[in-house]
Amino acid sequence: MKDSRIPEPVLTAMSDGTHIIRAYREHLGYSIEDLAVASGLAAEEIQNIESGLRYNKGYRDRIARSLSIPVGILEGQSDISDAA
């Protein structure tokens, strides 16, 4: 996956199997709790999403805003709310 909008450390983490949200979160220096507070989601929901459970567009939008990344970067992620 080569996307010039995604920083190289994030791409590297993703190529090693790290979920895109976790890769961005760690790249930006946020803890799960930091992202939970910023997005209004529970820490457990963030953990579930990063573990690969699918999630809905509303979650994706909230997480993208909280990480200050374009929502389009997360568009390849699922629209089904299994993590909630």
HUZICOR-V793089 format. One record per backbone hydrogen bond with DSSP energy under -1.0 kcal/mol. NH is the residue of the N-H (numbers start at 0). CO is the residue of the C=O. E is the energy in kcal/mol with one decimal. If there is no record, write none. Layout:
nh=NH co=CO e=E
nh=NH co=CO e=E
This chain:
nh=5 co=2 e=-2.1
nh=10 co=6 e=-2.2
nh=11 co=7 e=-2.7
nh=12 co=8 e=-2.2
nh=13 co=9 e=-2.5
nh=14 co=10 e=-2.4
nh=15 co=11 e=-1.2
nh=16 co=13 e=-1.8
nh=17 co=12 e=-2.4
nh=22 co=18 e=-2.9
nh=23 co=19 e=-2.4
nh=24 co=20 e=-2.9
nh=25 co=21 e=-3.0
nh=26 co=22 e=-2.2
nh=27 co=23 e=-2.3
nh=29 co=24 e=-2.7
nh=34 co=30 e=-2.2
nh=35 co=31 e=-2.5
nh=36 co=32 e=-2.5
nh=37 co=33 e=-2.5
nh=38 co=34 e=-2.4
nh=39 co=35 e=-1.8
nh=45 co=41 e=-2.0
nh=46 co=42 e=-2.6
nh=47 co=43 e=-2.4
nh=48 co=44 e=-2.5
nh=49 co=45 e=-2.7
nh=50 co=46 e=-1.4
nh=51 co=48 e=-1.6
nh=52 co=47 e=-2.2
nh=59 co=55 e=-2.0
nh=60 co=56 e=-2.8
nh=61 co=57 e=-2.0
nh=62 co=58 e=-2.7
nh=63 co=59 e=-2.7
nh=64 co=60 e=-2.4
nh=65 co=61 e=-2.1
nh=66 co=62 e=-2.0
nh=68 co=63 e=-2.4
nh=72 co=69 e=-1.5
nh=73 co=70 e=-1.6
nh=74 co=71 e=-1.0
nh=76 co=73 e=-2.4
nh=81 co=53 e=-1.2
nh=81 co=79 e=-1.7
nh=82 co=53 e=-1.7
